Each structure stands twice: as C-alpha cells, then as structure tokens.
Amino acid sequence: MLDNHAYNLFAQLTEESKSLWRINNNYLTDATNCDQCRIFWQRIIQEKEDNIAGLRQLIKSHLD
C-alpha cells in the first residue's frame, strides 16, 4: 500500500494528465480563431508537460 505522500504524487499526476488532455483536445481547438489564446494554451501545455515529467521522476524515486 502506498503512503499518503506517494498517493498525493499519483493523484496530482492524474489531475495534471487529465488537464493536459482537456487543453489539447478541447481548449486549444476552441481557440482556433484567437492567436493570443492559442499562445496562452500552448504555454500552459508546456508547463503541464514539465509538471508531469517532474511528477513521474518524483514517483519513480519514491518507488525505487
């Protein structure tokens, strides 16, 4: 069984992944007519990808 700390990391990874999916599949598509919004969403996508990579590294370090 995972301790609360590891569970929190997994829970946040799930939230970040779901959010990234929504942005890629809905928000970015809906912003096709607004360059300013597309740039914003693309920046958020990069941040989410960075967060996901960081969470994966943390989780891996706690499971080793």
PDB file of N, CA, C and O in Angstrom:
ATOM      1  N   MET A   1       0.849  -1.182   0.000  1.00  0.00           N
ATOM      2  CA  MET A   1       0.000   0.000   0.000  1.00  0.00           C
ATOM      3  C   MET A   1       0.894   1.245   0.000  1.00  0.00           C
ATOM      4  O   MET A   1       1.948   1.271   0.635  1.00  0.00           O
ATOM      5  N   LEU A   2       0.456   2.251  -0.711  1.00  0.00           N
ATOM      6  CA  LEU A   2       1.214   3.492  -0.794  1.00  0.00           C
ATOM      7  C   LEU A   2       0.991   4.352   0.443  1.00  0.00           C
ATOM      8  O   LEU A   2      -0.100   4.373   1.014  1.00  0.00           O
ATOM      9  N   ASP A   3       2.039   5.058   0.845  1.00  0.00           N
ATOM     10  CA  ASP A   3       1.822   6.023   1.917  1.00  0.00           C
ATOM     11  C   ASP A   3       1.137   7.252   1.336  1.00  0.00           C
ATOM     12  O   ASP A   3       1.045   7.398   0.118  1.00  0.00           O
ATOM     13  N   ASN A   4       0.667   8.117   2.189  1.00  0.00           N
ATOM     14  CA  ASN A   4      -0.106   9.270   1.752  1.00  0.00           C
ATOM     15  C   ASN A   4       0.696  10.161   0.811  1.00  0.00           C
ATOM     16  O   ASN A   4       0.155  10.708  -0.151  1.00  0.00           O
ATOM     17  N   HIS A   5       1.978  10.302   1.091  1.00  0.00           N
ATOM     18  CA  HIS A   5       2.838  11.159   0.261  1.00  0.00           C
ATOM     19  C   HIS A   5       2.893  10.651  -1.183  1.00  0.00           C
ATOM     20  O   HIS A   5       2.720  11.430  -2.120  1.00  0.00           O
ATOM     21  N   ALA A   6       3.130   9.359  -1.363  1.00  0.00           N
ATOM     22  CA  ALA A   6       3.185   8.780  -2.705  1.00  0.00           C
ATOM     23  C   ALA A   6       1.814   8.860  -3.383  1.00  0.00           C
ATOM     24  O   ALA A   6       1.718   9.142  -4.577  1.00  0.00           O
ATOM     25  N   TYR A   7       0.767   8.611  -2.613  1.00  0.00           N
ATOM     26  CA  TYR A   7      -0.589   8.711  -3.153  1.00  0.00           C
ATOM     27  C   TYR A   7      -0.847  10.122  -3.685  1.00  0.00           C
ATOM     28  O   TYR A   7      -1.416  10.284  -4.764  1.00  0.00           O
ATOM     29  N   ASN A   8      -0.431  11.134  -2.935  1.00  0.00           N
ATOM     30  CA  ASN A   8      -0.620  12.520  -3.364  1.00  0.00           C
ATOM     31  C   ASN A   8       0.084  12.796  -4.690  1.00  0.00           C
ATOM     32  O   ASN A   8      -0.452  13.491  -5.553  1.00  0.00           O
ATOM     33  N   LEU A   9       1.284  12.249  -4.845  1.00  0.00           N
ATOM     34  CA  LEU A   9       2.004  12.426  -6.102  1.00  0.00           C
ATOM     35  C   LEU A   9       1.243  11.786  -7.260  1.00  0.00           C
ATOM     36  O   LEU A   9       1.107  12.390  -8.324  1.00  0.00           O
ATOM     37  N   PHE A  10       0.751  10.570  -7.057  1.00  0.00           N
ATOM     38  CA  PHE A  10      -0.039   9.898  -8.088  1.00  0.00           C
ATOM     39  C   PHE A  10      -1.326  10.669  -8.390  1.00  0.00           C
ATOM     40  O   PHE A  10      -1.707  10.808  -9.553  1.00  0.00           O
ATOM     41  N   ALA A  11      -1.982  11.161  -7.370  1.00  0.00           N
ATOM     42  CA  ALA A  11      -3.226  11.915  -7.563  1.00  0.00           C
ATOM     43  C   ALA A  11      -2.972  13.176  -8.377  1.00  0.00           C
ATOM     44  O   ALA A  11      -3.753  13.514  -9.267  1.00  0.00           O
ATOM     45  N   GLN A  12      -1.884  13.869  -8.073  1.00  0.00           N
ATOM     46  CA  GLN A  12      -1.572  15.087  -8.815  1.00  0.00           C
ATOM     47  C   GLN A  12      -1.178  14.766 -10.250  1.00  0.00           C
ATOM     48  O   GLN A  12      -1.527  15.510 -11.167  1.00  0.00           O
ATOM     49  N   LEU A  13      -0.456  13.669 -10.457  1.00  0.00           N
ATOM     50  CA  LEU A  13      -0.111  13.247 -11.814  1.00  0.00           C
ATOM     51  C   LEU A  13      -1.380  12.991 -12.624  1.00  0.00           C
ATOM     52  O   LEU A  13      -1.460  13.360 -13.796  1.00  0.00           O
ATOM     53  N   THR A  14      -2.355  12.367 -12.005  1.00  0.00           N
ATOM     54  CA  THR A  14      -3.629  12.111 -12.675  1.00  0.00           C
ATOM     55  C   THR A  14      -4.320  13.416 -13.057  1.00  0.00           C
ATOM     56  O   THR A  14      -4.800  13.565 -14.181  1.00  0.00           O
ATOM     57  N   GLU A  15      -4.368  14.363 -12.115  1.00  0.00           N
ATOM     58  CA  GLU A  15      -5.015  15.649 -12.380  1.00  0.00           C
ATOM     59  C   GLU A  15      -4.308  16.412 -13.503  1.00  0.00           C
ATOM     60  O   GLU A  15      -4.958  16.963 -14.391  1.00  0.00           O
ATOM     61  N   GLU A  16      -2.985  16.441 -13.458  1.00  0.00           N
ATOM     62  CA  GLU A  16      -2.215  17.143 -14.494  1.00  0.00           C
ATOM     63  C   GLU A  16      -2.444  16.494 -15.855  1.00  0.00           C
ATOM     64  O   GLU A  16      -2.593  17.190 -16.859  1.00  0.00           O
ATOM     65  N   SER A  17      -2.472  15.170 -15.892  1.00  0.00           N
ATOM     66  CA  SER A  17      -2.677  14.452 -17.157  1.00  0.00           C
ATOM     67  C   SER A  17      -4.065  14.716 -17.725  1.00  0.00           C
ATOM     68  O   SER A  17      -4.213  14.938 -18.927  1.00  0.00           O
ATOM     69  N   LYS A  18      -5.065  14.692 -16.880  1.00  0.00           N
ATOM     70  CA  LYS A  18      -6.428  14.990 -17.334  1.00  0.00           C
ATOM     71  C   LYS A  18      -6.531  16.422 -17.850  1.00  0.00           C
ATOM     72  O   LYS A  18      -7.160  16.677 -18.877  1.00  0.00           O
ATOM     73  N   SER A  19      -5.915  17.343 -17.137  1.00  0.00           N
ATOM     74  CA  SER A  19      -5.940  18.737 -17.540  1.00  0.00           C
ATOM     75  C   SER A  19      -5.251  18.927 -18.892  1.00  0.00           C
ATOM     76  O   SER A  19      -5.760  19.634 -19.761  1.00  0.00           O
ATOM     77  N   LEU A  20      -4.097  18.294 -19.061  1.00  0.00           N
ATOM     78  CA  LEU A  20      -3.377  18.382 -20.337  1.00  0.00           C
ATOM     79  C   LEU A  20      -4.236  17.826 -21.463  1.00  0.00           C
ATOM     80  O   LEU A  20      -4.287  18.408 -22.546  1.00  0.00           O
ATOM     81  N   TRP A  21      -4.906  16.714 -21.223  1.00  0.00           N
ATOM     82  CA  TRP A  21      -5.773  16.132 -22.243  1.00  0.00           C
ATOM     83  C   TRP A  21      -6.881  17.107 -22.646  1.00  0.00           C
ATOM     84  O   TRP A  21      -7.145  17.299 -23.833  1.00  0.00           O
ATOM     85  N   ARG A  22      -7.528  17.723 -21.646  1.00  0.00           N
ATOM     86  CA  ARG A  22      -8.609  18.681 -21.933  1.00  0.00           C
ATOM     87  C   ARG A  22      -8.105  19.864 -22.737  1.00  0.00           C
ATOM     88  O   ARG A  22      -8.759  20.304 -23.684  1.00  0.00           O
ATOM     89  N   ILE A  23      -6.949  20.377 -22.364  1.00  0.00           N
ATOM     90  CA  ILE A  23      -6.401  21.527 -23.077  1.00  0.00           C
ATOM     91  C   ILE A  23      -6.112  21.155 -24.527  1.00  0.00           C
ATOM     92  O   ILE A  23      -6.474  21.892 -25.444  1.00  0.00           O
ATOM     93  N   ASN A  24      -5.461  20.016 -24.734  1.00  0.00           N
ATOM     94  CA  ASN A  24      -5.121  19.590 -26.096  1.00  0.00           C
ATOM     95  C   ASN A  24      -6.338  19.259 -26.935  1.00  0.00           C
ATOM     96  O   ASN A  24      -6.364  19.559 -28.128  1.00  0.00           O
ATOM     97  N   ASN A  25      -7.348  18.648 -26.334  1.00  0.00           N
ATOM     98  CA  ASN A  25      -8.485  18.144 -27.100  1.00  0.00           C
ATOM     99  C   ASN A  25      -9.692  19.076 -27.142  1.00  0.00           C
ATOM    100  O   ASN A  25     -10.590  18.885 -27.963  1.00  0.00           O
ATOM    101  N   ASN A  26      -9.723  20.072 -26.277  1.00  0.00           N
ATOM    102  CA  ASN A  26     -10.865  20.984 -26.275  1.00  0.00           C
ATOM    103  C   ASN A  26     -10.442  22.441 -26.345  1.00  0.00           C
ATOM    104  O   ASN A  26     -10.771  23.144 -27.301  1.00  0.00           O
ATOM    105  N   TYR A  27      -9.723  22.890 -25.344  1.00  0.00           N
ATOM    106  CA  TYR A  27      -9.449  24.324 -25.209  1.00  0.00           C
ATOM    107  C   TYR A  27      -8.647  24.873 -26.379  1.00  0.00           C
ATOM    108  O   TYR A  27      -8.983  25.926 -26.921  1.00  0.00           O
ATOM    109  N   LEU A  28      -7.601  24.178 -26.770  1.00  0.00           N
ATOM    110  CA  LEU A  28      -6.766  24.643 -27.871  1.00  0.00           C
ATOM    111  C   LEU A  28      -7.553  24.637 -29.180  1.00  0.00           C
ATOM    112  O   LEU A  28      -7.436  25.555 -29.991  1.00  0.00           O
ATOM    113  N   THR A  29      -8.345  23.604 -29.371  1.00  0.00           N
ATOM    114  CA  THR A  29      -9.183  23.516 -30.567  1.00  0.00           C
ATOM    115  C   THR A  29     -10.206  24.643 -30.602  1.00  0.00           C
ATOM    116  O   THR A  29     -10.459  25.217 -31.661  1.00  0.00           O
ATOM    117  N   ASP A  30     -10.786  24.958 -29.471  1.00  0.00           N
ATOM    118  CA  ASP A  30     -11.788  26.027 -29.405  1.00  0.00           C
ATOM    119  C   ASP A  30     -11.183  27.405 -29.639  1.00  0.00           C
ATOM    120  O   ASP A  30     -11.904  28.347 -29.965  1.00  0.00           O
ATOM    121  N   ALA A  31      -9.881  27.533 -29.479  1.00  0.00           N
ATOM    122  CA  ALA A  31      -9.214  28.839 -29.612  1.00  0.00           C
ATOM    123  C   ALA A  31      -8.608  29.035 -30.999  1.00  0.00           C
ATOM    124  O   ALA A  31      -7.685  29.835 -31.159  1.00  0.00           O
ATOM    125  N   THR A  32      -9.105  28.328 -31.991  1.00  0.00           N
ATOM    126  CA  THR A  32      -8.504  28.395 -33.324  1.00  0.00           C
ATOM    127  C   THR A  32      -8.534  29.792 -33.931  1.00  0.00           C
ATOM    128  O   THR A  32      -7.681  30.112 -34.758  1.00  0.00           O
ATOM    129  N   ASN A  33      -9.477  30.619 -33.550  1.00  0.00           N
ATOM    130  CA  ASN A  33      -9.603  31.948 -34.129  1.00  0.00           C
ATOM    131  C   ASN A  33      -8.945  33.044 -33.297  1.00  0.00           C
ATOM    132  O   ASN A  33      -9.083  34.225 -33.616  1.00  0.00           O
ATOM    133  N   CYS A  34      -8.237  32.673 -32.245  1.00  0.00           N
ATOM    134  CA  CYS A  34      -7.630  33.677 -31.366  1.00  0.00           C
ATOM    135  C   CYS A  34      -6.154  33.320 -31.119  1.00  0.00           C
ATOM    136  O   CYS A  34      -5.841  32.429 -30.330  1.00  0.00           O
ATOM    137  N   ASP A  35      -5.269  34.029 -31.807  1.00  0.00           N
ATOM    138  CA  ASP A  35      -3.837  33.749 -31.661  1.00  0.00           C
ATOM    139  C   ASP A  35      -3.364  33.946 -30.226  1.00  0.00           C
ATOM    140  O   ASP A  35      -2.542  33.173 -29.733  1.00  0.00           O
ATOM    141  N   GLN A  36      -3.869  34.956 -29.564  1.00  0.00           N
ATOM    142  CA  GLN A  36      -3.471  35.237 -28.183  1.00  0.00           C
ATOM    143  C   GLN A  36      -3.834  34.065 -27.264  1.00  0.00           C
ATOM    144  O   GLN A  36      -3.038  33.672 -26.411  1.00  0.00           O
ATOM    145  N   CYS A  37      -5.011  33.521 -27.437  1.00  0.00           N
ATOM    146  CA  CYS A  37      -5.443  32.386 -26.612  1.00  0.00           C
ATOM    147  C   CYS A  37      -4.674  31.125 -26.969  1.00  0.00           C
ATOM    148  O   CYS A  37      -4.324  30.351 -26.078  1.00  0.00           O
ATOM    149  N   ARG A  38      -4.403  30.897 -28.254  1.00  0.00           N
ATOM    150  CA  ARG A  38      -3.623  29.718 -28.656  1.00  0.00           C
ATOM    151  C   ARG A  38      -2.229  29.768 -28.043  1.00  0.00           C
ATOM    152  O   ARG A  38      -1.722  28.755 -27.564  1.00  0.00           O
ATOM    153  N   ILE A  39      -1.612  30.943 -28.059  1.00  0.00           N
ATOM    154  CA  ILE A  39      -0.289  31.094 -27.447  1.00  0.00           C
ATOM    155  C   ILE A  39      -0.369  30.807 -25.959  1.00  0.00           C
ATOM    156  O   ILE A  39       0.505  30.135 -25.411  1.00  0.00           O
ATOM    157  N   PHE A  40      -1.408  31.307 -25.295  1.00  0.00           N
ATOM    158  CA  PHE A  40      -1.601  31.045 -23.876  1.00  0.00           C
ATOM    159  C   PHE A  40      -1.718  29.547 -23.610  1.00  0.00           C
ATOM    160  O   PHE A  40      -1.028  29.014 -22.742  1.00  0.00           O
ATOM    161  N   TRP A  41      -2.599  28.863 -24.362  1.00  0.00           N
ATOM    162  CA  TRP A  41      -2.807  27.435 -24.139  1.00  0.00           C
ATOM    163  C   TRP A  41      -1.543  26.638 -24.441  1.00  0.00           C
ATOM    164  O   TRP A  41      -1.250  25.659 -23.755  1.00  0.00           O
ATOM    165  N   GLN A  42      -0.799  27.044 -25.455  1.00  0.00           N
ATOM    166  CA  GLN A  42       0.454  26.347 -25.763  1.00  0.00           C
ATOM    167  C   GLN A  42       1.462  26.497 -24.629  1.00  0.00           C
ATOM    168  O   GLN A  42       2.210  25.564 -24.338  1.00  0.00           O
ATOM    169  N   ARG A  43       1.485  27.650 -23.996  1.00  0.00           N
ATOM    170  CA  ARG A  43       2.370  27.852 -22.842  1.00  0.00           C
ATOM    171  C   ARG A  43       1.930  26.963 -21.679  1.00  0.00           C
ATOM    172  O   ARG A  43       2.765  26.365 -21.001  1.00  0.00           O
ATOM    173  N   ILE A  44       0.634  26.879 -21.452  1.00  0.00           N
ATOM    174  CA  ILE A  44       0.111  26.032 -20.382  1.00  0.00           C
ATOM    175  C   ILE A  44       0.412  24.563 -20.679  1.00  0.00           C
ATOM    176  O   ILE A  44       0.744  23.803 -19.770  1.00  0.00           O
ATOM    177  N   ILE A  45       0.298  24.162 -21.948  1.00  0.00           N
ATOM    178  CA  ILE A  45       0.622  22.784 -22.328  1.00  0.00           C
ATOM    179  C   ILE A  45       2.064  22.467 -21.949  1.00  0.00           C
ATOM    180  O   ILE A  45       2.335  21.411 -21.377  1.00  0.00           O
ATOM    181  N   GLN A  46       2.984  23.364 -22.259  1.00  0.00           N
ATOM    182  CA  GLN A  46       4.393  23.130 -21.918  1.00  0.00           C
ATOM    183  C   GLN A  46       4.582  23.011 -20.408  1.00  0.00           C
ATOM    184  O   GLN A  46       5.320  22.148 -19.933  1.00  0.00           O
ATOM    185  N   GLU A  47       3.911  23.881 -19.663  1.00  0.00           N
ATOM    186  CA  GLU A  47       4.002  23.819 -18.202  1.00  0.00           C
ATOM    187  C   GLU A  47       3.458  22.485 -17.672  1.00  0.00           C
ATOM    188  O   GLU A  47       4.061  21.869 -16.794  1.00  0.00           O
ATOM    189  N   LYS A  48       2.323  22.048 -18.209  1.00  0.00           N
ATOM    190  CA  LYS A  48       1.730  20.773 -17.777  1.00  0.00           C
ATOM    191  C   LYS A  48       2.671  19.613 -18.100  1.00  0.00           C
ATOM    192  O   LYS A  48       2.866  18.723 -17.273  1.00  0.00           O
ATOM    193  N   GLU A  49       3.256  19.621 -19.303  1.00  0.00           N
ATOM    194  CA  GLU A  49       4.183  18.561 -19.672  1.00  0.00           C
ATOM    195  C   GLU A  49       5.393  18.539 -18.740  1.00  0.00           C
ATOM    196  O   GLU A  49       5.860  17.470 -18.348  1.00  0.00           O
ATOM    197  N   ASP A  50       5.895  19.716 -18.387  1.00  0.00           N
ATOM    198  CA  ASP A  50       7.013  19.800 -17.441  1.00  0.00           C
ATOM    199  C   ASP A  50       6.603  19.273 -16.065  1.00  0.00           C
ATOM    200  O   ASP A  50       7.361  18.540 -15.430  1.00  0.00           O
ATOM    201  N   ASN A  51       5.408  19.644 -15.606  1.00  0.00           N
ATOM    202  CA  ASN A  51       4.912  19.162 -14.317  1.00  0.00           C
ATOM    203  C   ASN A  51       4.758  17.645 -14.312  1.00  0.00           C
ATOM    204  O   ASN A  51       5.120  16.979 -13.342  1.00  0.00           O
ATOM    205  N   ILE A  52       4.224  17.111 -15.390  1.00  0.00           N
ATOM    206  CA  ILE A  52       4.030  15.665 -15.495  1.00  0.00           C
ATOM    207  C   ILE A  52       5.380  14.951 -15.458  1.00  0.00           C
ATOM    208  O   ILE A  52       5.530  13.940 -14.773  1.00  0.00           O
ATOM    209  N   ALA A  53       6.355  15.471 -16.188  1.00  0.00           N
ATOM    210  CA  ALA A  53       7.685  14.862 -16.183  1.00  0.00           C
ATOM    211  C   ALA A  53       8.288  14.901 -14.781  1.00  0.00           C
ATOM    212  O   ALA A  53       8.880  13.920 -14.332  1.00  0.00           O
ATOM    213  N   GLY A  54       8.139  16.024 -14.093  1.00  0.00           N
ATOM    214  CA  GLY A  54       8.655  16.145 -12.729  1.00  0.00           C
ATOM    215  C   GLY A  54       7.975  15.193 -11.765  1.00  0.00           C
ATOM    216  O   GLY A  54       8.634  14.575 -10.929  1.00  0.00           O
ATOM    217  N   LEU A  55       6.673  15.070 -11.875  1.00  0.00           N
ATOM    218  CA  LEU A  55       5.930  14.154 -11.015  1.00  0.00           C
ATOM    219  C   LEU A  55       6.348  12.709 -11.269  1.00  0.00           C
ATOM    220  O   LEU A  55       6.499  11.928 -10.330  1.00  0.00           O
ATOM    221  N   ARG A  56       6.532  12.360 -12.525  1.00  0.00           N
ATOM    222  CA  ARG A  56       6.966  10.994 -12.847  1.00  0.00           C
ATOM    223  C   ARG A  56       8.321  10.688 -12.225  1.00  0.00           C
ATOM    224  O   ARG A  56       8.537   9.598 -11.696  1.00  0.00           O
ATOM    225  N   GLN A  57       9.229  11.655 -12.290  1.00  0.00           N
ATOM    226  CA  GLN A  57      10.550  11.453 -11.680  1.00  0.00           C
ATOM    227  C   GLN A  57      10.432  11.283 -10.164  1.00  0.00           C
ATOM    228  O   GLN A  57      11.073  10.406  -9.584  1.00  0.00           O
ATOM    229  N   LEU A  58       9.620  12.114  -9.530  1.00  0.00           N
ATOM    230  CA  LEU A  58       9.419  12.004  -8.093  1.00  0.00           C
ATOM    231  C   LEU A  58       8.827  10.658  -7.700  1.00  0.00           C
ATOM    232  O   LEU A  58       9.274  10.015  -6.750  1.00  0.00           O
ATOM    233  N   ILE A  59       7.812  10.248  -8.451  1.00  0.00           N
ATOM    234  CA  ILE A  59       7.163   8.973  -8.163  1.00  0.00           C
ATOM    235  C   ILE A  59       8.175   7.840  -8.314  1.00  0.00           C
ATOM    236  O   ILE A  59       8.260   6.951  -7.467  1.00  0.00           O
ATOM    237  N   LYS A  60       8.931   7.883  -9.393  1.00  0.00           N
ATOM    238  CA  LYS A  60       9.943   6.835  -9.607  1.00  0.00           C
ATOM    239  C   LYS A  60      10.927   6.790  -8.460  1.00  0.00           C
ATOM    240  O   LYS A  60      11.296   5.709  -8.000  1.00  0.00           O
ATOM    241  N   SER A  61      11.358   7.951  -7.989  1.00  0.00           N
ATOM    242  CA  SER A  61      12.345   7.974  -6.892  1.00  0.00           C
ATOM    243  C   SER A  61      11.766   7.414  -5.594  1.00  0.00           C
ATOM    244  O   SER A  61      12.504   6.874  -4.769  1.00  0.00           O
ATOM    245  N   HIS A  62      10.458   7.539  -5.407  1.00  0.00           N
ATOM    246  CA  HIS A  62       9.828   7.020  -4.197  1.00  0.00           C
ATOM    247  C   HIS A  62       9.501   5.536  -4.270  1.00  0.00           C
ATOM    248  O   HIS A  62       9.282   4.883  -3.249  1.00  0.00           O
ATOM    249  N   LEU A  63       9.472   5.014  -5.491  1.00  0.00           N
ATOM    250  CA  LEU A  63       9.143   3.591  -5.667  1.00  0.00           C
ATOM    251  C   LEU A  63      10.391   2.723  -5.752  1.00  0.00           C
ATOM    252  O   LEU A  63      10.303   1.501  -5.628  1.00  0.00           O
ATOM    253  N   ASP A  64      11.544   3.334  -5.961  1.00  0.00           N
ATOM    254  CA  ASP A  64      12.806   2.567  -6.038  1.00  0.00           C
ATOM    255  C   ASP A  64      13.278   2.139  -4.685  1.00  0.00           C
ATOM    256  O   ASP A  64      14.317   1.489  -4.571  1.00  0.00           O
TER     257      ASP A  64
END
